[in-house]
Amino acid sequence: MHLKSKFESEEFVVLAEMEPPKGVDVSTMVTSAMRVKGEVDAFVVPEMSNAVMRMSSLGGAMILQRKGMETVIQVNCRDRNRIALQADLLAAYGCGITNVMAVTGEDPSFGDHYQARSVYDIDLLELLRAARGLQEGKDMAGIDLSGSPEFLVGSTVNAGAKGKSYELEIEEMNKKIEAGAQFFISPPLFDLSAIQPFMKRVDQKKTKIIPTVLLLKSLGMARYIIRNMDYVYIPDLLIDRIKKAPDKVRECTLIASEMVTTLKEEGFSGVNIATLGWEHKLPQIIEKI
């Protein structure tokens, strides 16, 4: 069943991030995806996350699609102008990719090519409107297309971000919906209490919110997130649990698995699992769904 159909039938959707390689050896990416083929509904292929240069989202998604796996490509405002972004969207649909996630993209100063100049020719709302325009048969210049694509379009929402007005975030989300977004992926979630105030203001029947479950790799990683990522909340009880565990990697995997199960039981539309290079852990995380 296609991702769009699962959303429409209100089934729980399992997404998993599958990072393309920094190079042309795609064997690890393909092997990791094949291990959970049939258990993951679609693989989200990041577009050079953290501004680190690697194979493009479109390229990685095309490789997985050829293996019979549904994908969600990311398109971001950082690297391409409006001409190239529209061209990539048309190319994606021509290759059978029908799920798109529009993101802003991290600044190049955070990545491995810090000298690179960011583009930001259009902002996120304009990118969403461009995708909608293509589906309506016209490009951003108002010129008719020879055949138009049909996408399921997603974006991001900072549901559960500390120190930010829920009303302001919902207002921004509504603008994205008006621009064409049909589902939203949130930052990593480690405690339901962090997202509940936001969810109480959202009609979950109409708005598909997909929290991200991030696999922690170590206690040090958890502490780094606490210090540097204001939009991610990790409770002290979780830190203590990892600290006391004799096998910390196993405990982190168990924590991710428990969160996936909890989100399904709580009636969320789905989950997006991010393993940051530990894709071999995906089978253990989703085995209880």
JOHU-V248088 format. One record per residue. N is the residue number from 1. RES is the residue in one letter. PHI is phi in whole degrees, 0 to 359 (NA if undefined). PSI is psi as a letter, one per 20 degrees, with the letter a starting at -180 (NA if undefined). D_FIRST is the distance of its C-alpha to the first C-alpha in whole Angstrom. Layout:
# JOHU-V248088
n=N res=RES phi=PHI psi=PSI d_first=D_FIRST
n=N res=RES phi=PHI psi=PSI d_first=D_FIRST
This chain:
# JOHU-V248088
n=1 res=M phi=NA psi=p d_first=0
n=2 res=H phi=292 psi=q d_first=4
n=3 res=L phi=304 psi=g d_first=7
n=4 res=K phi=300 psi=g d_first=8
n=5 res=S phi=295 psi=h d_first=6
n=6 res=K phi=293 psi=h d_first=7
n=7 res=F phi=298 psi=g d_first=10
n=8 res=E phi=295 psi=h d_first=11
n=9 res=S phi=271 psi=j d_first=10
n=10 res=E phi=60 psi=k d_first=12
n=11 res=E phi=274 psi=q d_first=11
n=12 res=F phi=290 psi=p d_first=12
n=13 res=V phi=257 psi=p d_first=11
n=14 res=V phi=249 psi=o d_first=12
n=15 res=L phi=252 psi=q d_first=13
n=16 res=A phi=219 psi=p d_first=16
n=17 res=E phi=286 psi=p d_first=19
n=18 res=M phi=229 psi=n d_first=20
n=19 res=E phi=288 psi=p d_first=23
n=20 res=P phi=292 psi=r d_first=24
n=21 res=P phi=284 psi=q d_first=28
n=22 res=K phi=268 psi=m d_first=31
n=23 res=G phi=147 psi=a d_first=32
n=24 res=V phi=246 psi=j d_first=30
n=25 res=D phi=278 psi=o d_first=29
n=26 res=V phi=263 psi=j d_first=26
n=27 res=S phi=298 psi=g d_first=26
n=28 res=T phi=295 psi=g d_first=25
n=29 res=M phi=299 psi=g d_first=22
n=30 res=V phi=294 psi=g d_first=21
n=31 res=T phi=298 psi=g d_first=22
n=32 res=S phi=296 psi=g d_first=21
n=33 res=A phi=291 psi=h d_first=17
n=34 res=M phi=296 psi=h d_first=17
n=35 res=R phi=299 psi=h d_first=18
n=36 res=V phi=242 psi=j d_first=15
n=37 res=K phi=300 psi=p d_first=13
n=38 res=G phi=94 psi=h d_first=10
n=39 res=E phi=259 psi=h d_first=12
n=40 res=V phi=261 psi=p d_first=11
n=41 res=D phi=286 psi=h d_first=8
n=42 res=A phi=200 psi=q d_first=10
n=43 res=F phi=259 psi=p d_first=14
n=44 res=V phi=277 psi=o d_first=16
n=45 res=V phi=257 psi=o d_first=19
n=46 res=P phi=297 psi=q d_first=22
n=47 res=E phi=260 psi=n d_first=25
n=48 res=M phi=48 psi=m d_first=28
n=49 res=S phi=299 psi=q d_first=28
n=50 res=N phi=58 psi=k d_first=32
n=51 res=A phi=60 psi=k d_first=33
n=52 res=V phi=266 psi=p d_first=33
n=53 res=M phi=293 psi=p d_first=33
n=54 res=R phi=199 psi=a d_first=30
n=55 res=M phi=305 psi=q d_first=28
n=56 res=S phi=293 psi=q d_first=26
n=57 res=S phi=301 psi=g d_first=22
n=58 res=L phi=300 psi=g d_first=22
n=59 res=G phi=296 psi=g d_first=23
n=60 res=G phi=297 psi=g d_first=21
n=61 res=A phi=293 psi=h d_first=18
n=62 res=M phi=299 psi=h d_first=19
n=63 res=I phi=295 psi=g d_first=20
n=64 res=L phi=291 psi=h d_first=16
n=65 res=Q phi=299 psi=h d_first=14
n=66 res=R phi=296 psi=h d_first=17
n=67 res=K phi=268 psi=j d_first=16
n=68 res=G phi=83 psi=k d_first=12
n=69 res=M phi=245 psi=p d_first=11
n=70 res=E phi=285 psi=q d_first=10
n=71 res=T phi=227 psi=r d_first=13
n=72 res=V phi=236 psi=o d_first=15
n=73 res=I phi=271 psi=q d_first=18
n=74 res=Q phi=261 psi=p d_first=21
n=75 res=V phi=237 psi=p d_first=24
n=76 res=N phi=234 psi=q d_first=27
n=77 res=C phi=280 psi=i d_first=30
n=78 res=R phi=291 psi=g d_first=33
n=79 res=D phi=258 psi=i d_first=32
n=80 res=R phi=226 psi=q d_first=32
n=81 res=N phi=275 psi=a d_first=34
n=82 res=R phi=297 psi=h d_first=32
n=83 res=I phi=293 psi=g d_first=32
n=84 res=A phi=293 psi=h d_first=31
n=85 res=L phi=297 psi=g d_first=28
n=86 res=Q phi=295 psi=h d_first=27
n=87 res=A phi=297 psi=g d_first=27
n=88 res=D phi=294 psi=h d_first=25
n=89 res=L phi=296 psi=g d_first=22
n=90 res=L phi=294 psi=h d_first=23
n=91 res=A phi=296 psi=g d_first=23
n=92 res=A phi=301 psi=g d_first=19
n=93 res=Y phi=295 psi=h d_first=18
n=94 res=G phi=297 psi=h d_first=20
n=95 res=C phi=263 psi=j d_first=18
n=96 res=G phi=89 psi=j d_first=15
n=97 res=I phi=265 psi=o d_first=14
n=98 res=T phi=245 psi=i d_first=13
n=99 res=N phi=247 psi=p d_first=13
n=100 res=V phi=229 psi=p d_first=17
n=101 res=M phi=235 psi=o d_first=19
n=102 res=A phi=268 psi=p d_first=23
n=103 res=V phi=226 psi=r d_first=25
n=104 res=T phi=282 psi=g d_first=29
n=105 res=G phi=95 psi=p d_first=30
n=106 res=E phi=291 psi=q d_first=33
n=107 res=D phi=297 psi=q d_first=36
n=108 res=P phi=304 psi=h d_first=37
n=109 res=S phi=298 psi=i d_first=40
n=110 res=F phi=275 psi=i d_first=38
n=111 res=G phi=257 psi=b d_first=37
n=112 res=D phi=264 psi=i d_first=38
n=113 res=H phi=234 psi=m d_first=39
n=114 res=Y phi=295 psi=i d_first=41
n=115 res=Q phi=280 psi=i d_first=43
n=116 res=A phi=296 psi=q d_first=40
n=117 res=R phi=266 psi=p d_first=40
n=118 res=S phi=284 psi=q d_first=38
n=119 res=V phi=265 psi=f d_first=37
n=120 res=Y phi=47 psi=l d_first=35
n=121 res=D phi=297 psi=h d_first=36
n=122 res=I phi=231 psi=q d_first=34
n=123 res=D phi=268 psi=a d_first=32
n=124 res=L phi=297 psi=g d_first=29
n=125 res=L phi=296 psi=h d_first=29
n=126 res=E phi=293 psi=h d_first=30
n=127 res=L phi=295 psi=g d_first=27
n=128 res=L phi=297 psi=g d_first=25
n=129 res=R phi=293 psi=h d_first=27
n=130 res=A phi=296 psi=g d_first=27
n=131 res=A phi=297 psi=h d_first=23
n=132 res=R phi=293 psi=g d_first=23
n=133 res=G phi=298 psi=g d_first=26
n=134 res=L phi=299 psi=h d_first=25
n=135 res=Q phi=292 psi=h d_first=22
n=136 res=E phi=272 psi=j d_first=25
n=137 res=G phi=95 psi=j d_first=26
n=138 res=K phi=224 psi=q d_first=29
n=139 res=D phi=272 psi=a d_first=30
n=140 res=M phi=291 psi=i d_first=32
n=141 res=A phi=269 psi=j d_first=35
n=142 res=G phi=83 psi=j d_first=34
n=143 res=I phi=270 psi=p d_first=34
n=144 res=D phi=294 psi=q d_first=31
n=145 res=L phi=266 psi=q d_first=29
n=146 res=S phi=268 psi=n d_first=28
n=147 res=G phi=91 psi=p d_first=24
n=148 res=S phi=242 psi=q d_first=23
n=149 res=P phi=279 psi=r d_first=19
n=150 res=E phi=230 psi=o d_first=16
n=151 res=F phi=249 psi=q d_first=15
n=152 res=L phi=262 psi=o d_first=14
n=153 res=V phi=249 psi=p d_first=17
n=154 res=G phi=238 psi=r d_first=18
n=155 res=S phi=206 psi=a d_first=22
n=156 res=T phi=245 psi=q d_first=24
n=157 res=V phi=213 psi=p d_first=26
n=158 res=N phi=272 psi=l d_first=28
n=159 res=A phi=293 psi=p d_first=28
n=160 res=G phi=89 psi=j d_first=30
n=161 res=A phi=293 psi=p d_first=33
n=162 res=K phi=284 psi=q d_first=36
n=163 res=G phi=78 psi=j d_first=39
n=164 res=K phi=236 psi=p d_first=37
n=165 res=S phi=295 psi=p d_first=37
n=166 res=Y phi=296 psi=h d_first=34
n=167 res=E phi=296 psi=g d_first=35
n=168 res=L phi=294 psi=g d_first=35
n=169 res=E phi=293 psi=h d_first=32
n=170 res=I phi=292 psi=h d_first=30
n=171 res=E phi=298 psi=g d_first=32
n=172 res=E phi=293 psi=h d_first=31
n=173 res=M phi=295 psi=g d_first=27
n=174 res=N phi=297 psi=h d_first=28
n=175 res=K phi=296 psi=h d_first=29
n=176 res=K phi=293 psi=h d_first=26
n=177 res=I phi=297 psi=g d_first=24
n=178 res=E phi=298 psi=h d_first=27
n=179 res=A phi=278 psi=i d_first=26
n=180 res=G phi=127 psi=i d_first=23
n=181 res=A phi=288 psi=p d_first=21
n=182 res=Q phi=245 psi=i d_first=18
n=183 res=F phi=208 psi=r d_first=17
n=184 res=F phi=224 psi=p d_first=20
n=185 res=I phi=253 psi=p d_first=20
n=186 res=S phi=266 psi=r d_first=24
n=187 res=P phi=295 psi=r d_first=26
n=188 res=P phi=305 psi=p d_first=26
n=189 res=L phi=240 psi=p d_first=27
n=190 res=F phi=240 psi=i d_first=29
n=191 res=D phi=211 psi=p d_first=30
n=192 res=L phi=301 psi=h d_first=29
n=193 res=S phi=298 psi=h d_first=32
n=194 res=A phi=288 psi=h d_first=32
n=195 res=I phi=255 psi=i d_first=29
n=196 res=Q phi=299 psi=g d_first=30
n=197 res=P phi=301 psi=h d_first=32
n=198 res=F phi=291 psi=g d_first=30
n=199 res=M phi=295 psi=h d_first=27
n=200 res=K phi=294 psi=i d_first=30
n=201 res=R phi=261 psi=j d_first=30
n=202 res=V phi=241 psi=p d_first=26
n=203 res=D phi=276 psi=o d_first=24
n=204 res=Q phi=292 psi=i d_first=21
n=205 res=K phi=289 psi=h d_first=20
n=206 res=K phi=258 psi=h d_first=20
n=207 res=T phi=243 psi=o d_first=20
n=208 res=K phi=272 psi=o d_first=17
n=209 res=I phi=256 psi=p d_first=20
n=210 res=I phi=244 psi=n d_first=18
n=211 res=P phi=292 psi=q d_first=21
n=212 res=T phi=269 psi=p d_first=22
n=213 res=V phi=255 psi=o d_first=23
n=214 res=L phi=261 psi=p d_first=25
n=215 res=L phi=282 psi=o d_first=27
n=216 res=L phi=287 psi=q d_first=30
n=217 res=K phi=259 psi=i d_first=32
n=218 res=S phi=192 psi=r d_first=36
n=219 res=L phi=295 psi=h d_first=38
n=220 res=G phi=298 psi=h d_first=39
n=221 res=M phi=296 psi=g d_first=36
n=222 res=A phi=298 psi=g d_first=36
n=223 res=R phi=293 psi=h d_first=39
n=224 res=Y phi=298 psi=g d_first=39
n=225 res=I phi=299 psi=g d_first=36
n=226 res=I phi=300 psi=g d_first=38
n=227 res=R phi=285 psi=h d_first=41
n=228 res=N phi=243 psi=i d_first=39
n=229 res=M phi=239 psi=n d_first=36
n=230 res=D phi=295 psi=h d_first=37
n=231 res=Y phi=272 psi=j d_first=33
n=232 res=V phi=237 psi=p d_first=32
n=233 res=Y phi=249 psi=p d_first=34
n=234 res=I phi=242 psi=o d_first=34
n=235 res=P phi=291 psi=q d_first=36
n=236 res=D phi=300 psi=h d_first=40
n=237 res=L phi=300 psi=h d_first=39
n=238 res=L phi=289 psi=g d_first=36
n=239 res=I phi=299 psi=g d_first=38
n=240 res=D phi=296 psi=h d_first=41
n=241 res=R phi=298 psi=g d_first=38
n=242 res=I phi=292 psi=g d_first=37
n=243 res=K phi=300 psi=h d_first=41
n=244 res=K phi=276 psi=i d_first=42
n=245 res=A phi=289 psi=p d_first=39
n=246 res=P phi=293 psi=h d_first=41
n=247 res=D phi=243 psi=n d_first=37
n=248 res=K phi=291 psi=h d_first=36
n=249 res=V phi=295 psi=g d_first=33
n=250 res=R phi=298 psi=h d_first=32
n=251 res=E phi=293 psi=g d_first=33
n=252 res=C phi=296 psi=g d_first=31
n=253 res=T phi=296 psi=g d_first=28
n=254 res=L phi=295 psi=h d_first=28
n=255 res=I phi=299 psi=g d_first=29
n=256 res=A phi=296 psi=g d_first=25
n=257 res=S phi=298 psi=g d_first=23
n=258 res=E phi=297 psi=h d_first=25
n=259 res=M phi=293 psi=h d_first=24
n=260 res=V phi=301 psi=g d_first=21
n=261 res=T phi=298 psi=g d_first=21
n=262 res=T phi=298 psi=g d_first=23
n=263 res=L phi=297 psi=h d_first=21
n=264 res=K phi=293 psi=g d_first=18
n=265 res=E phi=294 psi=h d_first=21
n=266 res=E phi=277 psi=i d_first=23
n=267 res=G phi=86 psi=j d_first=20
n=268 res=F phi=290 psi=q d_first=19
n=269 res=S phi=291 psi=h d_first=16
n=270 res=G phi=172 psi=a d_first=15
n=271 res=V phi=215 psi=q d_first=17
n=272 res=N phi=242 psi=o d_first=18
n=273 res=I phi=262 psi=p d_first=19
n=274 res=A phi=243 psi=p d_first=22
n=275 res=T phi=247 psi=i d_first=24
n=276 res=L phi=50 psi=l d_first=27
n=277 res=G phi=96 psi=i d_first=27
n=278 res=W phi=257 psi=l d_first=26
n=279 res=E phi=298 psi=h d_first=23
n=280 res=H phi=294 psi=i d_first=24
n=281 res=K phi=273 psi=i d_first=24
n=282 res=L phi=303 psi=g d_first=21
n=283 res=P phi=303 psi=h d_first=20
n=284 res=Q phi=289 psi=h d_first=23
n=285 res=I phi=287 psi=h d_first=22
n=286 res=I phi=259 psi=j d_first=18
n=287 res=E phi=297 psi=h d_first=20
n=288 res=K phi=268 psi=i d_first=20
n=289 res=I phi=291 psi=NA d_first=17
